[in-house]
Amino acid sequence: MSPGIFHRFKNHFKRQNLVSPEAPESPTRRPSLDNVDHSRSASVAGPTFFSNAHDFTIQKQTIIVGSSKTLFDLFQGHVVVGAAHNSEERCDAPKCHPDTRIVVQEDILGWITHGDLDDPAKQIMWVTGPAGTGKTAIAGSERGLLAGSFFFSSFSASSNRHSKRYVVSTLAYQIASSHPGLQAYASVLVAVVEQDPTIFSRRLKDQAQALILEPLRELQGQWDSSTFPKVIIVDGLDEVEADYCHDPSRHDASRTNEDDQAEILSILTFLSLDPAFPFRIVICSRPERIINEILVTNASEQLTTKLFLDFKYNPDSDIELYLKAKFADVRRRYGLSASWPPHRAIKWIVDRASGNFIFAATIMRFVVDASELPQAQLERVLTMHLQGGTGQNPFRSLDSLYMQIIKSSPRPHIAVKWIRAISEPSEAVQVARPAFIWKHLLESSEGEVNYILNNLASLIAITTDSTPHFKIYHKSLLDFLSDQARCGDLYVEKAELHLYIADRFVALLKNRGPVVPCSQDEWKRLMRSFGMAARHFIHFIGPSSIEALASCDVDWWTRTILTGSPRHARLSGTQPADLRFCRALFPFLVDLHRYSCRGPACDSACLHWTRGILTELKEVLTSSQEGRANVQTWLLEAKIKPNSPRSSSNTCTICR
């Protein structure tokens, strides 16, 4: 018998007046297990720690105490029953439809059962992806091998479902109840709590040590853990909220949601590192910054394998299969013809879902709403985006999700403007702008993009390809943000959005570059992209921006673009123009004229920029035969006449 467990039970008997007061506490006076009859209740003669004790048995070297309280009695009030995967509270929780998400589930199951064969073997799997991709449904489908689970939910009426307080005690209770072979662990838990009833008020790490690791260590080697359940699942970690959020008296509390999420992650990592802990851990969450930093970029990376739910798992095919099965159920229930719904309707839903099951599931819940015939409900969904969101909202639950995520940003209204700006189409340029262009345009302070968008990683992310750009995961998000009836106070009028983009672009021009200084390499990249970027942003110029645009330093910008560096004061024979940059200027001038000149005469901005650029180009026109030929060609392509750049006419060279 281990000394730790012996002392634990000795103290238990002392409190029950079962130990003789004269009995010394020296280890030499411990009773011999060889004298115990294992076939019946023990009765040991003589001065011993077990004098007058009754109603207990000793089997091999594990003591089973006949406590007056059960495990349930002792853990009552410290277990979140609704957080279990099969709880009544989760009866309507999403589940994987039959024959969908097969490959994802096989990948997870393979890791749970055979992950120890990986090189290196990792004890934690992080299942992540954009909001609505089915992480919770997938987590809820892993049952046969489950030792314990905690499904966090910020939408639950119970604050315990989004608090860290009972996550360790709930998992400990579930582990003890998950398999008959873990009964000895359950018995030890009873003794632990009876010895220290205050354990539930300790730090999570202390709870994990006392309720999970120490009992497992003491019983290690006395059982065959290969027969136990294999995995613990923690879902919705990103939905954990700091306790002060639900306590109005704690406005000055310094804990944040991220602090509590990080603490839970540290506990799970702490458990997985211990050799006595026989379970794998699956964590499901959105790709939030703090979770990504801890599981992927910190030391925990050595313990974690990451499974990202993206298009490699072909979600469109699964969504279409799900929709067809659900619509077949509706047809049978209402006796509808096999031609309903039309194939175009299913294709439209799949396209708008963008790989996110939550969109399709939301629509199906609306279609089967008994308030109208399903045909009418579906037609309402298909026409809603054209009608501006009038009438009943079929996307209520989806909108709540979007609202919750966006408002987690420290500046949600700016975040909305940025998302809308990044996705706003341009009449001039139909390609996505690189992420660094937007960063230089939008930031007023260094690090502002990360600060504002970090909490929205499940909605928008920066790609990792050779030219990173912003990727918005959900087409339905843009529908939500463009409909005032759905997004409420987050709505931004199109005119306001265009003015915001124009103001940021003009600020960049007036400032002679980004407000936040950039390196020489970043500057060169910006200049190489200036022409196309300027054509995109000039599309949003309105009358209120003309005066500011006319006051920009055109000479400086032209020299900078032509040389590729802001440090050169003027062009010279020793510093020739970079002809790659030259060509970008001319489409910009044409678009400037197109979008700023509203009447028969060119406005001041158009005249200012056209004359300034053509004056600077005189150096290029005469410096070399190659330069002269190239510039003449580009002028013709842009329909710009190079003569008389300083003409006093109130029309630019484009108009003449």
Legacy VTK file of the C-alpha trace (Angstrom):
# vtk DataFile Version 3.0
C-alpha trace
ASCII
DATASET POLYDATA
POINTS 656 float
0.000 0.000 0.000
1.400 3.401 -0.873
2.152 5.704 2.096
0.033 8.488 0.558
-3.142 6.472 0.413
-2.464 4.929 3.855
-2.249 8.354 5.516
-5.353 9.510 3.700
-7.434 6.671 5.133
-5.823 6.922 8.553
-6.952 10.560 8.789
-10.399 9.551 7.612
-10.681 7.003 10.436
-9.404 9.541 12.983
-12.219 11.929 12.116
-14.714 9.081 12.631
-13.150 8.218 16.077
-12.102 4.868 14.693
-8.418 5.181 15.638
-7.270 4.534 19.191
-5.938 7.777 20.755
-3.086 5.838 22.261
-1.996 4.447 18.910
1.328 5.937 17.841
1.588 7.494 14.379
4.926 5.871 13.551
4.875 3.917 10.292
6.284 0.958 12.234
2.937 0.459 13.933
0.908 0.144 10.691
-1.192 -3.038 10.562
0.032 -5.955 8.499
-2.085 -6.687 5.469
-1.069 -10.362 5.791
-3.382 -10.723 8.819
-6.492 -9.495 7.029
-9.195 -11.919 5.911
-10.132 -10.677 2.436
-13.308 -12.772 2.311
-15.323 -10.805 4.864
-15.448 -7.522 6.738
-12.182 -6.908 8.534
-11.883 -7.156 12.298
-8.329 -6.744 13.592
-7.477 -7.345 17.267
-5.033 -5.353 19.291
-3.961 -1.708 19.320
-4.160 -0.690 15.677
-5.337 2.118 13.460
-8.279 -0.126 12.532
-9.489 -0.745 16.109
-13.296 -0.734 16.294
-13.515 0.043 12.593
-16.261 -1.699 10.650
-18.021 -1.749 7.305
-14.904 -1.819 5.117
-12.908 -4.402 3.217
-9.302 -4.657 2.111
-8.785 -6.238 -1.276
-5.191 -6.827 -2.291
-3.639 -3.401 -1.610
-6.579 -1.098 -2.376
-8.805 0.028 0.492
-12.505 0.394 -0.290
-14.210 2.479 2.388
-17.862 1.967 3.120
-18.542 5.682 3.348
-21.961 6.927 4.306
-21.822 9.181 1.219
-21.606 8.221 -2.414
-19.532 9.831 -5.113
-22.666 11.546 -6.381
-23.424 12.935 -2.912
-19.963 14.415 -2.532
-19.753 15.889 -6.062
-23.302 17.232 -6.120
-23.197 20.946 -6.808
-19.742 20.665 -8.359
-20.628 18.812 -11.566
-22.146 20.536 -14.601
-24.525 17.806 -15.726
-25.620 19.827 -18.768
-22.058 19.898 -20.124
-21.974 16.142 -20.784
-22.261 15.031 -24.412
-25.509 13.124 -23.732
-27.186 15.521 -21.303
-30.825 16.501 -21.564
-29.726 20.106 -21.941
-27.967 19.122 -25.180
-30.852 17.097 -26.620
-31.116 19.543 -29.542
-27.362 19.988 -29.972
-26.077 19.567 -33.543
-25.084 16.069 -34.580
-23.478 14.759 -37.733
-26.091 13.571 -40.189
-25.585 9.933 -41.265
-23.052 9.568 -44.069
-21.666 13.093 -43.574
-18.312 14.165 -42.181
-17.127 10.574 -42.620
-13.510 11.436 -43.445
-13.197 13.911 -40.568
-14.575 11.425 -38.057
-12.289 8.694 -39.383
-9.264 10.973 -38.980
-10.206 11.737 -35.363
-11.047 8.132 -34.512
-7.803 6.905 -36.065
-5.803 9.329 -33.925
-7.688 8.342 -30.750
-7.132 4.613 -31.231
-3.739 4.533 -32.933
-2.170 7.925 -32.220
0.521 6.331 -30.079
2.002 4.938 -33.310
2.586 8.437 -34.707
6.116 9.794 -34.758
6.125 11.789 -32.615
2.999 10.687 -30.718
0.878 13.620 -29.524
-1.642 13.580 -26.696
-3.865 16.503 -27.742
-5.824 17.038 -30.957
-7.120 20.530 -31.705
-10.134 20.427 -34.031
-10.644 23.954 -35.319
-12.052 25.909 -38.208
-14.371 28.800 -39.070
-17.586 29.354 -37.140
-20.360 27.003 -38.190
-18.239 24.271 -39.789
-19.638 21.552 -37.511
-17.005 21.254 -34.777
-19.563 20.674 -32.016
-21.528 18.183 -34.129
-18.343 16.223 -34.804
-17.355 16.313 -31.117
-20.798 15.072 -30.114
-20.464 12.089 -32.444
-17.457 10.567 -30.609
-19.172 8.361 -28.003
-17.960 4.774 -27.711
-14.484 5.753 -26.525
-15.488 8.675 -24.316
-14.146 8.889 -20.755
-15.423 12.398 -20.149
-16.545 15.572 -21.881
-17.301 19.213 -21.249
-19.301 21.093 -23.871
-19.014 24.805 -23.164
-21.771 27.034 -24.528
-22.059 30.791 -24.237
-25.719 30.512 -25.294
-26.658 28.289 -22.347
-28.944 29.714 -19.692
-26.658 28.148 -17.069
-23.552 30.234 -16.389
-21.753 27.003 -15.428
-21.742 26.006 -19.116
-19.447 28.939 -19.943
-17.376 29.109 -16.763
-14.094 27.405 -15.886
-15.139 26.709 -12.284
-16.350 23.133 -12.581
-14.490 21.800 -15.585
-12.001 19.716 -13.550
-14.519 18.339 -11.043
-16.968 17.499 -13.847
-14.315 15.601 -15.801
-13.136 13.771 -12.661
-16.697 12.663 -11.890
-17.306 11.528 -15.467
-14.041 9.555 -15.592
-14.979 7.752 -12.372
-18.411 6.889 -13.801
-17.367 5.985 -17.339
-16.243 2.368 -16.929
-16.607 -0.445 -14.341
-12.837 -0.864 -14.328
-12.494 2.649 -12.875
-14.467 1.853 -9.706
-11.299 1.898 -7.622
-10.621 5.435 -8.893
-14.149 6.398 -7.838
-13.508 5.020 -4.342
-10.335 7.022 -3.980
-12.194 10.174 -5.060
-14.681 9.639 -2.245
-11.841 9.525 0.271
-10.140 12.592 -1.261
-13.247 14.757 -0.986
-14.164 13.515 2.496
-10.657 14.354 3.657
-10.758 17.826 2.067
-14.276 19.030 1.219
-12.828 22.429 0.235
-10.964 20.979 -2.741
-13.628 22.321 -5.109
-12.751 25.900 -4.160
-9.046 25.486 -4.949
-7.247 26.575 -8.120
-7.920 24.435 -11.186
-4.383 23.088 -11.148
-4.717 21.996 -7.514
-8.041 20.362 -8.332
-6.519 18.541 -11.304
-3.673 17.317 -9.119
-5.892 16.106 -6.253
-8.945 14.828 -8.139
-7.339 13.327 -11.245
-3.582 12.857 -11.213
-2.856 11.733 -7.635
-5.583 9.044 -7.601
-4.422 7.794 -11.013
-0.808 7.660 -9.842
-1.695 5.737 -6.673
-3.675 3.167 -8.638
-1.230 2.934 -11.518
-0.146 -0.634 -12.133
-3.196 -2.096 -10.371
-5.406 -2.120 -13.461
-5.312 -2.650 -17.180
-5.884 0.829 -18.663
-6.064 -0.633 -22.179
-9.688 -1.562 -21.454
-10.631 1.987 -20.413
-12.316 4.602 -22.591
-9.709 6.462 -24.625
-10.556 10.142 -24.907
-11.728 13.289 -23.149
-13.446 15.935 -25.289
-13.586 19.641 -24.434
-15.751 21.533 -26.919
-16.389 25.267 -27.306
-13.299 26.404 -25.423
-13.541 29.781 -27.170
-16.946 30.280 -25.490
-15.501 30.287 -21.954
-16.223 33.578 -20.221
-14.566 35.023 -17.144
-16.750 34.682 -14.051
-16.912 38.442 -13.494
-18.954 38.743 -16.714
-21.871 37.250 -14.770
-21.282 39.050 -11.468
-22.336 42.737 -11.582
-20.484 43.393 -8.327
-17.096 42.623 -9.931
-16.732 45.391 -12.515
-13.115 45.940 -11.538
-12.072 42.325 -11.992
-8.895 41.966 -14.007
-9.598 38.489 -15.415
-10.509 38.298 -19.094
-12.147 35.567 -21.142
-8.777 34.814 -22.693
-7.210 34.424 -19.239
-9.699 31.722 -18.291
-9.386 30.000 -21.667
-5.607 29.971 -21.283
-5.903 28.543 -17.765
-8.074 25.648 -18.976
-5.583 24.951 -21.765
-2.732 24.899 -19.271
-4.635 22.359 -17.144
-5.324 20.096 -20.116
-1.664 20.303 -21.111
-0.639 19.599 -17.505
-2.794 16.452 -17.459
-1.597 15.163 -20.830
2.061 15.435 -19.783
1.639 13.072 -16.832
2.490 9.392 -17.566
-0.307 8.252 -15.220
-2.959 10.020 -17.319
-4.183 7.343 -19.770
-6.493 9.464 -21.940
-6.100 11.483 -25.114
-7.685 14.924 -25.235
-9.670 16.429 -28.120
-10.190 20.195 -27.945
-12.722 21.788 -30.314
-12.840 25.548 -30.779
-12.704 28.377 -33.238
-9.174 29.454 -34.213
-8.980 32.264 -31.658
-5.649 33.988 -31.057
-4.954 32.853 -27.496
-5.818 29.217 -28.253
-3.670 29.224 -31.380
-0.746 30.793 -29.515
-0.816 28.205 -26.742
-1.490 25.074 -28.795
0.468 25.845 -31.957
3.085 28.522 -31.381
4.156 27.723 -27.806
5.769 24.678 -26.220
2.428 22.853 -26.354
3.009 22.401 -30.073
5.038 19.294 -29.205
1.890 17.811 -27.649
-0.710 18.946 -30.187
-1.847 17.825 -33.612
-4.108 20.260 -35.454
-7.108 19.297 -37.599
-8.499 22.279 -39.526
-11.973 21.888 -41.025
-11.520 23.404 -44.470
-12.449 22.499 -48.035
-10.056 19.547 -48.162
-12.819 17.615 -46.374
-15.261 18.496 -49.204
-17.947 20.066 -46.983
-20.055 21.152 -49.969
-20.732 17.513 -50.833
-21.711 16.751 -47.220
-23.958 19.814 -47.042
-25.712 18.855 -50.269
-26.224 15.304 -48.953
-27.622 16.705 -45.706
-30.015 19.038 -47.547
-31.314 16.323 -49.841
-32.012 14.022 -46.898
-33.787 16.773 -44.940
-35.880 17.884 -47.924
-36.854 14.228 -48.544
-38.172 14.093 -44.954
-40.192 17.252 -45.561
-41.643 15.845 -48.803
-42.786 12.678 -47.039
-44.309 14.616 -44.163
-46.300 16.979 -46.397
-46.860 14.676 -49.376
-44.978 16.946 -51.785
-43.840 15.956 -55.264
-40.358 14.649 -55.933
-39.571 17.734 -58.030
-39.518 19.938 -54.915
-37.312 21.701 -54.131
-35.803 22.689 -57.477
-32.134 21.784 -57.859
-31.205 25.475 -58.133
-32.479 26.015 -54.572
-30.166 23.363 -53.139
-27.251 24.718 -55.173
-27.940 28.247 -53.907
-27.936 27.121 -50.276
-24.713 25.124 -50.748
-23.033 28.119 -52.385
-24.099 30.598 -49.697
-23.095 28.159 -46.952
-19.412 28.420 -47.978
-18.693 25.064 -46.373
-20.492 25.938 -43.124
-23.148 23.520 -41.915
-24.723 26.073 -39.615
-26.088 28.016 -42.585
-27.782 24.940 -44.101
-29.092 23.773 -40.714
-30.521 27.221 -39.986
-32.416 27.248 -43.278
-33.833 23.766 -42.690
-35.100 24.733 -39.243
-36.903 27.663 -40.841
-38.344 25.582 -43.697
-39.940 23.049 -41.335
-41.412 25.795 -39.136
-45.115 24.932 -39.035
-46.197 28.573 -39.302
-46.219 28.289 -43.121
-46.071 25.598 -45.779
-42.467 24.524 -46.429
-42.661 25.709 -50.051
-43.513 29.230 -48.880
-40.812 29.183 -46.208
-38.131 28.118 -48.692
-39.216 30.748 -51.197
-38.954 33.370 -48.467
-35.344 32.316 -47.832
-34.450 32.433 -51.534
-35.888 35.913 -52.031
-34.914 37.455 -48.704
-31.524 38.733 -49.885
-33.301 40.517 -52.750
-36.012 42.038 -50.536
-33.648 43.572 -48.007
-34.620 41.328 -45.108
-38.290 42.238 -44.823
-40.614 39.963 -42.857
-39.674 37.024 -40.645
-35.953 36.359 -40.363
-35.030 32.751 -41.193
-31.414 33.359 -40.115
-32.080 34.404 -36.532
-29.764 31.851 -34.902
-27.015 32.449 -37.475
-27.283 36.202 -36.938
-26.920 35.718 -33.179
-23.696 33.828 -33.776
-22.284 36.517 -36.073
-23.326 39.242 -33.647
-21.636 37.490 -30.723
-18.350 36.999 -32.568
-18.145 40.509 -34.034
-18.956 42.172 -30.721
-16.062 40.279 -29.132
-13.769 42.667 -31.013
-12.607 45.599 -28.858
-13.857 47.934 -31.643
-16.693 46.097 -33.401
-17.845 49.005 -35.589
-14.356 49.519 -36.988
-14.092 45.755 -37.518
-17.308 45.847 -39.558
-16.001 48.720 -41.683
-12.785 46.825 -42.344
-14.588 43.598 -43.299
-16.946 45.502 -45.567
-14.080 47.525 -47.086
-11.968 44.442 -47.777
-14.890 42.722 -49.496
-16.301 45.771 -51.305
-16.097 45.252 -55.082
-14.495 47.826 -57.343
-15.642 48.749 -60.820
-12.029 49.194 -61.868
-10.229 46.207 -60.343
-11.755 42.753 -59.812
-8.884 41.046 -57.971
-8.281 40.745 -54.238
-5.883 43.244 -52.745
-2.898 41.780 -50.849
-3.235 41.848 -47.076
-0.286 44.212 -46.611
-2.034 46.829 -48.784
-5.035 46.806 -46.475
-2.801 46.865 -43.426
-1.008 50.001 -44.627
-4.285 51.623 -45.616
-6.336 50.852 -42.505
-3.939 51.084 -39.594
-3.686 54.311 -37.621
-1.416 52.718 -35.009
1.034 49.850 -35.252
-0.597 46.495 -34.463
-4.129 47.832 -34.909
-5.165 45.189 -37.461
-4.267 42.353 -35.087
-5.864 44.150 -32.149
-9.211 44.658 -33.896
-9.475 41.428 -35.899
-7.825 38.860 -33.592
-11.102 37.790 -31.976
-12.694 37.362 -35.402
-10.351 34.616 -36.609
-13.317 32.285 -37.170
-14.813 34.785 -39.655
-11.810 36.335 -41.377
-8.181 35.260 -41.681
-5.021 36.001 -43.627
-4.021 33.261 -46.044
-0.569 31.688 -45.929
0.092 31.517 -49.684
2.847 33.360 -51.554
0.790 36.580 -51.659
-1.221 36.601 -48.423
-4.644 38.194 -48.617
-7.660 38.429 -46.343
-10.073 35.505 -46.614
-13.657 35.918 -45.424
-14.929 32.436 -44.633
-18.664 33.049 -44.963
-20.533 34.632 -47.866
-23.510 34.746 -45.520
-21.530 37.076 -43.215
-21.505 39.741 -45.913
-25.257 39.260 -46.418
-25.694 39.766 -42.671
-23.580 42.937 -42.527
-25.315 44.409 -45.581
-28.801 44.074 -44.075
-29.678 46.599 -41.373
-32.687 44.558 -40.259
-30.352 41.681 -39.402
-27.184 43.308 -38.033
-28.859 46.214 -36.216
-26.427 48.759 -34.776
-23.510 47.159 -36.626
-24.899 48.315 -39.957
-22.787 50.678 -42.080
-24.443 52.568 -44.932
-22.743 52.095 -48.296
-22.167 55.842 -48.668
-20.517 55.934 -45.233
-18.366 52.946 -46.138
-17.199 54.500 -49.417
-16.382 57.754 -47.663
-14.373 55.840 -45.057
-12.331 54.042 -47.735
-11.766 57.281 -49.643
-10.681 59.123 -46.490
-8.171 56.401 -45.615
-6.738 56.471 -49.139
-6.465 60.269 -49.213
-4.835 60.203 -45.759
-2.208 57.813 -47.134
-1.541 60.159 -50.096
-1.394 63.298 -47.959
0.880 61.580 -45.442
3.295 60.539 -48.244
2.750 56.920 -47.306
1.180 54.810 -44.554
0.436 56.493 -41.245
2.378 53.677 -39.568
5.951 53.802 -40.926
7.078 50.752 -42.866
10.445 49.257 -43.736
12.241 49.867 -47.038
11.253 46.401 -48.272
7.614 46.981 -47.365
7.745 50.338 -49.102
8.994 48.763 -52.326
6.222 46.180 -52.189
3.711 48.965 -51.683
5.040 50.886 -54.671
4.948 47.822 -56.899
1.282 47.439 -56.028
0.425 51.137 -55.984
-1.071 51.413 -59.424
-3.612 48.615 -59.069
-4.345 49.540 -55.465
-4.877 53.191 -56.357
-7.268 52.202 -59.151
-9.274 50.241 -56.599
-9.458 52.991 -53.985
-10.008 55.897 -56.380
-13.351 54.276 -57.227
-14.656 55.412 -53.823
-13.604 59.079 -54.178
-16.524 61.461 -53.745
-16.990 65.237 -53.768
-15.970 65.576 -50.124
-12.547 64.046 -50.897
-11.704 66.173 -53.940
-10.287 69.149 -52.066
-8.007 66.963 -49.944
-6.882 65.009 -53.013
-5.995 68.264 -54.786
-3.639 69.256 -51.951
-1.462 66.132 -52.115
2.210 66.378 -53.089
1.980 64.992 -56.625
5.617 65.743 -57.489
6.846 63.723 -54.502
4.569 60.783 -55.264
5.520 60.741 -58.943
9.244 60.770 -58.219
8.789 58.112 -55.549
6.797 55.826 -57.824
9.188 56.295 -60.741
12.261 55.501 -58.631
10.714 52.975 -56.291
12.134 54.788 -53.266
10.991 57.819 -51.247
14.576 58.872 -50.541
15.420 60.208 -54.015
14.611 63.896 -54.365
14.482 64.021 -58.153
15.115 61.909 -61.194
18.557 62.216 -62.746
20.797 60.512 -65.221
22.341 58.473 -62.402
18.925 57.526 -60.992
16.775 56.491 -63.953
13.066 55.836 -63.613
11.954 52.280 -62.961
9.734 51.714 -65.987
7.844 48.946 -64.178
6.424 51.576 -61.845
5.761 54.120 -64.585
3.051 52.129 -66.283
0.964 52.022 -63.097
0.478 55.794 -63.158
-1.569 56.063 -66.320
-4.600 53.857 -65.547
-4.697 55.646 -62.195
-5.009 59.010 -63.954
-7.792 57.754 -66.208
-9.743 56.402 -63.210
-9.116 59.596 -61.256
-10.636 61.573 -64.106
-13.527 59.146 -64.419
-14.566 59.112 -60.773
-13.740 62.671 -59.689
-14.809 64.796 -62.632
-18.584 65.168 -62.414
-19.225 68.031 -64.837
-18.067 69.278 -68.242
-14.901 70.725 -66.703
-12.275 68.701 -64.854
-12.111 69.304 -61.131
-9.061 70.533 -59.261
-7.858 67.074 -58.177
-7.848 65.704 -61.716
-5.977 68.743 -63.062
-3.543 68.739 -60.143
-2.555 65.075 -60.504
-2.509 64.908 -64.314
-0.380 67.991 -64.779
1.966 67.073 -61.947
2.603 63.556 -63.227
3.096 64.605 -66.859
5.529 67.326 -65.835
7.678 64.836 -63.974
7.467 62.448 -66.922
9.197 64.954 -69.191
12.459 63.635 -67.735
11.532 60.129 -68.785
10.307 61.217 -72.222
13.729 62.614 -73.090
16.134 60.469 -71.044
16.272 57.373 -73.252
14.854 55.944 -76.437
13.426 52.970 -74.509
11.760 55.225 -71.950
10.360 57.513 -74.633
8.896 54.577 -76.591
7.366 52.941 -73.530
5.799 56.099 -72.155
4.337 57.079 -75.533
2.758 53.608 -75.801
1.258 53.797 -72.316
-0.068 57.296 -72.912
-1.853 56.071 -76.014
-3.236 53.051 -74.181
-4.596 55.326 -71.458
-5.878 57.885 -74.024
-3.757 60.645 -72.450
-2.311 63.436 -74.603
1.154 64.387 -73.317
1.283 67.891 -74.820
0.965 71.056 -72.773
1.049 69.570 -69.283
1.026 73.035 -67.713
-1.836 74.319 -69.809
-4.125 76.734 -68.017
-7.121 75.048 -69.544
-9.739 73.770 -67.142
-9.698 70.396 -68.862
-6.989 67.806 -68.349
-4.999 66.164 -71.123
-7.330 63.175 -70.970
-10.285 65.306 -72.055
-8.514 67.159 -74.858
LINES 1 657
656 0 1 2 3 4 5 6 7 8 9 10 11 12 13 14 15 16 17 18 19 20 21 22 23 24 25 26 27 28 29 30 31 32 33 34 35 36 37 38 39 40 41 42 43 44 45 46 47 48 49 50 51 52 53 54 55 56 57 58 59 60 61 62 63 64 65 66 67 68 69 70 71 72 73 74 75 76 77 78 79 80 81 82 83 84 85 86 87 88 89 90 91 92 93 94 95 96 97 98 99 100 101 102 103 104 105 106 107 108 109 110 111 112 113 114 115 116 117 118 119 120 121 122 123 124 125 126 127 128 129 130 131 132 133 134 135 136 137 138 139 140 141 142 143 144 145 146 147 148 149 150 151 152 153 154 155 156 157 158 159 160 161 162 163 164 165 166 167 168 169 170 171 172 173 174 175 176 177 178 179 180 181 182 183 184 185 186 187 188 189 190 191 192 193 194 195 196 197 198 199 200 201 202 203 204 205 206 207 208 209 210 211 212 213 214 215 216 217 218 219 220 221 222 223 224 225 226 227 228 229 230 231 232 233 234 235 236 237 238 239 240 241 242 243 244 245 246 247 248 249 250 251 252 253 254 255 256 257 258 259 260 261 262 263 264 265 266 267 268 269 270 271 272 273 274 275 276 277 278 279 280 281 282 283 284 285 286 287 288 289 290 291 292 293 294 295 296 297 298 299 300 301 302 303 304 305 306 307 308 309 310 311 312 313 314 315 316 317 318 319 320 321 322 323 324 325 326 327 328 329 330 331 332 333 334 335 336 337 338 339 340 341 342 343 344 345 346 347 348 349 350 351 352 353 354 355 356 357 358 359 360 361 362 363 364 365 366 367 368 369 370 371 372 373 374 375 376 377 378 379 380 381 382 383 384 385 386 387 388 389 390 391 392 393 394 395 396 397 398 399 400 401 402 403 404 405 406 407 408 409 410 411 412 413 414 415 416 417 418 419 420 421 422 423 424 425 426 427 428 429 430 431 432 433 434 435 436 437 438 439 440 441 442 443 444 445 446 447 448 449 450 451 452 453 454 455 456 457 458 459 460 461 462 463 464 465 466 467 468 469 470 471 472 473 474 475 476 477 478 479 480 481 482 483 484 485 486 487 488 489 490 491 492 493 494 495 496 497 498 499 500 501 502 503 504 505 506 507 508 509 510 511 512 513 514 515 516 517 518 519 520 521 522 523 524 525 526 527 528 529 530 531 532 533 534 535 536 537 538 539 540 541 542 543 544 545 546 547 548 549 550 551 552 553 554 555 556 557 558 559 560 561 562 563 564 565 566 567 568 569 570 571 572 573 574 575 576 577 578 579 580 581 582 583 584 585 586 587 588 589 590 591 592 593 594 595 596 597 598 599 600 601 602 603 604 605 606 607 608 609 610 611 612 613 614 615 616 617 618 619 620 621 622 623 624 625 626 627 628 629 630 631 632 633 634 635 636 637 638 639 640 641 642 643 644 645 646 647 648 649 650 651 652 653 654 655
